[in-house]
Amino acid sequence: QGGTYYMISRSLGPEFGASIGLIFAVANAIAVAMYTVGFAESLVDLLKSLNTYVVVDDGHSVRIIGSVAIVILTCIVVVGMEWEATAQVGLLFILLAAMADFVVGSFMGPNGPEETSKGFVGYNASVFLENLSPEYTFYNGERQSFFSVFSIFFPAATGILAGANISGDLADPQAAIPKGTLLAIVVTTVSYLIFALIAGATVVRDATGNWNETDWNVTFRDCPSPFNTSKDDLCQWGLQNSFQVCCNLQLMQQ
């Protein structure tokens, strides 16, 4: 046995366990949907960058890939918790490799004018200072704010109970769960902050993707004001426009 519901229900009673467990179950379902969509969107963009085009549009491609991923995950869970725990370890190594890939890729580019024209300029002090200040823009006709973009950081706090969910498999849950949960919060927070600093130091906010060798510092960043609602139609690259900046950095070293 194990998990958040099990521990709370045994400590505070089934009433508290059921109410909190229900909320936790709904939150987990939403988190899985969010992770699956993020995975599918990244994979679609990766396939497009490798000139491996899908036969349907991006929206349907995300749905197809996401559905396949959900079926695979369901099969792993149905087989048993031992398989699920083993899969977690394998995914951990994949995640660590991806994080290392991101950091190494930031040092190995840009590798040519095409990458620079899309906003990746390498480590640059002036770009870092420019990106330090906030610049909330319009998206779907609405002016964004700190709270509207806070969801970018939210995934860092959704996996901190992974250790508690497998408490029945831990040798010493009483000591391991508090230590593991606190370390998860610290590690994920520090990791997100480091990645944000790396992205802010290497990628400009807006880029057109157009290259002009005689005026590279102006032409590829010749974008309208951030308060112009039509900005996204002209500048499709950079931190504020491309959702796959992290993936592009990882591909720089390939």
N, C-alpha and C positions, 0 to 999 in steps of 0.2 A: 504494500500500500504506500501511498505517498501523494504529494500534491498540496496545493494551497487549500483547497476545500477540505481535504482530509485533516490537515493540521489545525485549521481554524475550528472545524466542527468538533474535534476532540478536545480542544482547549477551551472554547467559549460556548460550545453547545451546537446542536444541529440547526437552530434558528439562525444564528449568526453565520454558520458555515454555508447554509443554503443561500442566504441573501447575498453574501459576498461572493460565493462560488458562481452564482448566476451572472453577476456583473463581470466577474473575471472571465467566464466562458464567452460572453458577448464580446468583451475586449479582445480576447484571443482570436475570435473569428474575424473581427475587423482587422486585426494586425496581420493575420495570414493573408487576407484579401489584399491588404496594402503591399505586403512583401511580394506577393505573386504578381501584381500589376507592375511593380517596380522591376522585378526580374524580367518579365515579358517585354516591357518597353526597352530595357537595356539590351536584351538579346536581339530584338528587331533592329535597333540602331546598329548593333554590332554586325549583323548580317548585311545590312545596307552598306556599311563602311567597307566590308570585304567584297562588295559587288555581288553578294549572294542575295538576290532580290526574291522576295516572297511573292506568291501568285495572287495575293489579295492585298487590300489596302492596309495601312498601319493599324487602324482600329480593330479590324477583324483578325489581323495577325496576332495582336496582343491577346485577344479573346481565345484564339486557338491554342497558342503557346501556354497561356495561363491555365486553360482547362486541362491540358496534358500534364502540366506540373502538379495541379491539384490531384489528379488521378494517381500519379506516382506517389505523392506524399500520403494519400489515403491508403494505398496498398502497403506502404511501409508501416503505418500506424496499425493497420488491421492485423498484420503479421504478428506483432507483439511489441511490448515495450523494450525488449532486449535489442531488437532490430532498430527501434527508434533511437535508443541510446547510442548504438554503434553508428548510426547515420549522423547523429549530432557531432560525434568526434571527427568523422570524415569531413563534414561541412565546416567544422572549426578550422581545419588545416587549409581548406579552400579559401575561407575568409581571410586567414592570416596571409596566405599567398597573395590574395587580391590587394590587401592593405600594403604589403611590401611592394607590390607591382606599382601601386599608385605613387608611392614615395620615390622609387627608382625612376619611374617615367617622368617625374617632374624635373629630374636632373639631366635627362638625356635629350631634351628637346629645346627649341623647335628644330626639326630636321627638314628645313626647306621653307620657301615662301608660302606654300599652301597652308602649313600649320600656323605660321605667323598671321596670315590673313584671316584666319578663323579665331584669332584672339590669344593663342598660346605663344607668349613671348619669352618664356623662361623667367628665371628669378630676376626681378627688376625692382629696385627700391622705390622708384617713382610710382610704379604701378601699385605696389603694396600700400604706399601712403594714400594714393587716390582711392583705393578700395576700402580703406579703414572707415571712411565716413559713410553714413547711410545714404541711400538714394532710392527710395521706394518709387516704383513706376506704376503705370496702368497695366492691368491685365483683364481682358474680357470687359473692358470699359469701366473698371473700378480701380480706384487708387489703393494700392496695397499699403500695409502698415506692419509694425512689428508683430502684432498678434496674428495677422493673416498669413504670415510666412513662418510662424513658429513651428508649424507642422514639419518643416524641414528637419528640425532638431528632434522632434518627437520620437522617431524610431529608435533613438539612442536609449530611450528609457522603457522600451517595451519587452526587452528580453532579460531583465534583471532577475526574474523569478524562475529562470530555467533550472537552476539548481534545486529550488524548492519543489519543482514539479516532479523531480525524480528522487525525492527525499528517501523513498523506500529502498533505493539502491546505494545510499551513502553509508559508509562504515560508521561515521560519527555525525549524524545530522545536526545535533545540537551545536557543535562547534563549526561544522562546515558551512551550514546555511547562512548564518550571519556574516561570516568572513567572506564567503563567495558572493553574497548579494552586495555587500559594500564594495568589494573589489570590482564587481561588474559595473556599478555606478561610476566609480572613479575611472576605470579603464575606458569605458565608452565615452564619458565626458571628455577626457583628455584626448582621445583619438579624434573625436569630432572637431574639437577646437584646433588640433594640429592640422587636420585635413583642410579646415576652413582657412587657416593661415597660409598653407601651401597653395591652395587655389587662388587666394587673394594676392599672393606674391608672384604668381606666374601667368595668370590669365586676366586680360582686360575685361571690363564689363560689357562692352559692345564691340562687335566686329561685323563687317559686311561680308567677309569672305572674298572680297575683290583685292587683287594685288597690283601695286604700281611700284616698280623698283625705284623710280626717281623720287617718290614721295611716300614711302611705306608707312611712316609714322602718322600720317594724316589720312591717307586715302582709305585704308582698311578700317579706320575707326570713324569715318565720316557718316555719323548717324544723327538723326533728329534729336531734339530735346527729349529727355526721359519723361517729360510730362505730355508728350505727344502720343495720342492713343494709336496712331498708325505706325509707331516705331517698330513694332515686331515684324511688320511686312518688309522692312528694309534691312534690318539687322537681325539675322537669324543665328548669330554665333556670339560667343562670349558668355560670361557668368550669368548675365541677366536674361539671356535668350535661349541658350542651349542647356537642356536638362541632362546632357550626357558629358559634361565637362570632365567628370571623374573617369569615365570610360575612355575618353579621348586621351587623357594623360597616361592611362595604363597602356594604351596602344602605341604611344610614342616610342617605347623601347623595343617594339617588335621588329 
